[in-house]
Amino acid sequence: MSPELLRLILNSTLETLYMVGVATLIGTLLGLPLGIFLATSGQGELFAAPKLNGVLGVVVNATRSTPFIILVVAIIPFTRLIAGTSIGTTAAIVPLTIAATPFIARIVEAAIREVDYGLVEASLAMGATPLQIVRKVLIPEALPGLVLGITLAVVSLLSNSAMVGAVGGGGLGDLGIRYGYQRFMPEVMLVVVIVLIVLVQGFQTLGEYVARRVNRRLRRQ
């Protein structure tokens, strides 16, 4: 493989990491509070607002059920409005973030709901406010699940980032399509697949390690 191709693979890998990193960060910043609200806004819960909970639940489900490649095409005007273009790695961050936010929100909701409700009742009995309970009880207790969930989101975004290559989104997917498929260079496609596998394995291993480190139950043993 030529030095030029190796340089392209390196640049495409960095583009993929850039897209996935920024989309994960923004998706977490938006999905975390949304997921907490979904988990605590049912009837009789901390921030009880069942009607709003139902509306947000429908929006989240609708976004999650839309195939990613259709989402990318459907929001092209919005992507142009935000990024100034619909092509390139920065533009690809917009649909990746929109796909990541409801995914992370549902993961956060599930992790929060797994926390023993007795801890919430005990905190309420001691006079804690709902925000204090979220900050000092729910998030710390759910932290291992949150870490593993965000790791799952990163892996999902890696897959989606390869898909945006089909519409000029840059990164490893774009490289694999342009060189591996359109120029009939199977060795490039093979390297792209190997790099994606290594990235997925690396992020999964890192996520599991961090989840073990922040697990209070393991640290108490």
C-alpha positions as CSV (number, residue, x, y, z in Angstrom):
1,M,0.0,0.0,0.0
2,S,1.4,3.4,-1.0
3,P,2.3,6.1,1.5
4,E,-0.4,8.3,-0.1
5,L,-3.1,5.7,0.7
6,L,-1.7,5.3,4.2
7,R,-2.0,9.1,4.7
8,L,-5.6,9.0,3.4
9,I,-6.5,6.2,5.9
10,L,-4.9,8.1,8.8
11,N,-6.7,11.3,7.8
12,S,-10.0,9.5,7.4
13,T,-9.6,7.8,10.8
14,L,-9.0,11.2,12.4
15,E,-12.1,12.6,10.6
16,T,-14.2,9.7,11.9
17,L,-12.9,10.2,15.5
18,Y,-13.7,13.9,15.1
19,M,-17.3,13.3,13.9
20,V,-18.0,10.6,16.5
21,G,-16.3,12.6,19.4
22,V,-18.2,15.8,18.8
23,A,-21.6,14.1,18.1
24,T,-21.2,12.0,21.3
25,L,-20.3,15.1,23.4
26,I,-23.3,17.2,22.1
27,G,-25.6,14.1,22.1
28,T,-24.7,13.4,25.7
29,L,-25.2,17.1,26.7
30,L,-28.7,17.0,25.2
31,G,-29.6,13.4,25.9
32,L,-28.6,13.3,29.6
33,P,-31.1,15.9,30.9
34,L,-33.7,14.6,28.4
35,G,-33.3,11.0,29.7
36,I,-33.4,12.1,33.3
37,F,-36.6,14.0,32.7
38,L,-38.2,11.0,30.9
39,A,-37.3,8.8,33.9
40,T,-38.6,11.2,36.6
41,S,-41.6,13.0,35.0
42,G,-44.2,10.2,35.1
43,Q,-47.3,10.3,37.3
44,G,-46.3,10.8,41.0
45,E,-42.5,11.0,40.3
46,L,-40.0,13.7,41.2
47,F,-40.8,16.1,38.3
48,A,-44.3,14.9,37.5
49,A,-45.4,16.1,34.1
50,P,-47.0,13.1,32.5
51,K,-48.4,14.9,29.4
52,L,-45.0,16.4,28.5
53,N,-43.4,13.1,29.3
54,G,-45.8,11.4,26.8
55,V,-45.1,14.0,24.1
56,L,-41.3,13.8,24.5
57,G,-41.5,10.0,24.5
58,V,-43.3,10.1,21.1
59,V,-40.7,12.5,19.6
60,V,-37.8,10.3,20.9
61,N,-39.4,7.2,19.5
62,A,-40.1,8.8,16.2
63,T,-36.5,9.9,15.8
64,R,-35.1,6.6,16.9
65,S,-37.4,4.7,14.5
66,T,-36.2,6.7,11.5
67,P,-33.5,4.8,9.5
68,F,-30.3,6.8,9.8
69,I,-29.6,7.1,6.0
70,I,-33.2,8.5,5.6
71,L,-32.6,10.9,8.5
72,V,-29.4,12.2,6.8
73,V,-31.2,13.0,3.6
74,A,-34.4,14.3,5.2
75,I,-32.6,17.0,7.3
76,I,-30.3,18.3,4.6
77,P,-31.9,21.8,4.7
78,F,-31.4,21.8,8.5
79,T,-27.8,20.6,8.2
80,R,-27.1,23.4,5.7
81,L,-28.7,25.9,8.1
82,I,-26.5,24.8,11.0
83,A,-23.2,23.9,9.2
84,G,-23.5,26.0,6.1
85,T,-23.1,22.9,3.9
86,S,-24.4,19.4,3.7
87,I,-21.1,17.8,2.7
88,G,-18.1,17.1,4.8
89,T,-17.2,15.9,8.3
90,T,-18.5,19.0,10.1
91,A,-21.9,18.7,8.3
92,A,-22.1,15.0,9.1
93,I,-22.0,15.9,12.8
94,V,-25.5,17.4,12.6
95,P,-27.4,14.1,11.7
96,L,-25.1,12.1,13.9
97,T,-26.0,14.3,16.9
98,I,-29.7,14.2,16.0
99,A,-29.5,10.4,15.9
100,A,-27.4,10.1,19.1
101,T,-29.5,12.4,21.3
102,P,-32.7,10.2,21.6
103,F,-30.6,7.1,21.7
104,I,-28.6,8.4,24.7
105,A,-31.8,9.7,26.3
106,R,-33.4,6.3,26.3
107,I,-30.2,4.7,27.7
108,V,-30.1,7.4,30.5
109,E,-33.8,6.8,31.2
110,A,-33.2,3.0,31.5
111,A,-30.1,3.5,33.8
112,I,-32.0,5.9,36.0
113,R,-35.0,3.6,36.4
114,E,-32.7,0.8,37.6
115,V,-31.8,2.8,40.7
116,D,-33.5,1.4,43.8
117,Y,-36.5,3.7,44.4
118,G,-36.0,3.2,48.1
119,L,-33.0,5.5,47.9
120,V,-35.2,8.2,46.4
121,E,-37.8,7.8,49.1
122,A,-35.1,7.9,51.8
123,S,-33.7,11.1,50.4
124,L,-37.1,12.7,50.2
125,A,-37.7,11.7,53.8
126,M,-34.5,13.5,54.8
127,G,-35.7,16.7,53.1
128,A,-33.6,16.5,49.9
129,T,-34.9,18.5,46.9
130,P,-35.6,16.7,43.5
131,L,-32.5,18.3,42.0
132,Q,-30.4,17.2,44.9
133,I,-31.7,13.7,44.5
134,V,-30.9,13.7,40.8
135,R,-27.4,15.1,41.4
136,K,-26.4,13.1,44.5
137,V,-28.4,9.9,44.3
138,L,-29.7,9.0,40.8
139,I,-26.7,10.0,38.7
140,P,-24.0,8.5,41.0
141,E,-25.9,5.2,41.4
142,A,-26.6,5.0,37.7
143,L,-23.1,6.0,36.6
144,P,-21.9,2.5,35.6
145,G,-25.0,2.0,33.4
146,L,-24.6,5.5,32.0
147,V,-20.9,4.8,31.1
148,L,-21.8,1.5,29.4
149,G,-24.7,3.1,27.6
150,I,-22.6,6.0,26.2
151,T,-20.1,3.4,25.1
152,L,-22.9,1.7,23.2
153,A,-23.8,5.0,21.7
154,V,-20.2,5.6,20.5
155,V,-20.1,2.2,18.9
156,S,-23.5,3.0,17.2
157,L,-22.1,6.4,16.0
158,L,-19.0,4.7,14.5
159,S,-21.4,2.6,12.4
160,N,-23.5,5.6,11.4
161,S,-20.3,7.7,10.6
162,A,-19.3,5.1,8.1
163,M,-22.8,5.3,6.6
164,V,-22.6,9.1,6.0
165,G,-19.7,8.4,3.7
166,A,-22.3,7.4,1.1
167,V,-23.5,11.0,1.0
168,G,-20.1,12.7,1.1
169,G,-19.8,12.9,4.8
170,G,-16.1,12.1,4.9
171,G,-14.3,9.7,7.3
172,L,-13.6,6.0,6.8
173,G,-17.0,5.3,5.2
174,D,-16.3,7.8,2.5
175,L,-12.8,6.4,1.9
176,G,-14.1,2.9,1.7
177,I,-16.7,3.9,-0.9
178,R,-14.5,6.1,-3.0
179,Y,-11.5,3.8,-3.1
180,G,-12.6,0.4,-2.1
181,Y,-15.9,0.3,-4.1
182,Q,-15.7,2.9,-6.9
183,R,-12.0,2.4,-7.7
184,F,-12.1,-1.4,-7.1
185,M,-9.4,-1.4,-4.4
186,P,-10.5,-4.2,-2.1
187,E,-7.4,-3.8,0.1
188,V,-8.6,-0.3,1.0
189,M,-12.0,-1.6,2.0
190,L,-10.3,-4.3,4.1
191,V,-8.2,-1.8,5.9
192,V,-11.2,0.4,6.6
193,V,-13.1,-2.5,8.1
194,I,-10.1,-3.5,10.2
195,V,-9.7,0.0,11.5
196,L,-13.4,0.2,12.4
197,I,-13.2,-3.1,14.2
198,V,-10.1,-1.9,16.2
199,L,-11.9,1.4,17.1
200,V,-15.0,-0.4,18.3
201,Q,-13.0,-2.9,20.3
202,G,-10.9,-0.1,21.8
203,F,-14.0,2.0,22.8
204,Q,-15.8,-1.0,24.2
205,T,-12.8,-2.1,26.3
206,L,-12.3,1.5,27.6
207,G,-16.0,1.9,28.4
208,E,-16.1,-1.4,30.4
209,Y,-12.9,-0.4,32.3
210,V,-14.4,3.0,33.2
211,A,-17.7,1.4,34.2
212,R,-15.9,-0.9,36.6
213,R,-14.0,2.0,38.1
214,V,-17.1,4.1,38.8
215,N,-19.2,1.2,40.1
216,R,-19.8,2.0,43.8
217,R,-20.9,-1.6,44.6
218,L,-17.6,-3.0,43.4
219,R,-15.7,-0.4,45.2
220,R,-17.5,-1.2,48.5
221,Q,-16.4,-4.9,48.3
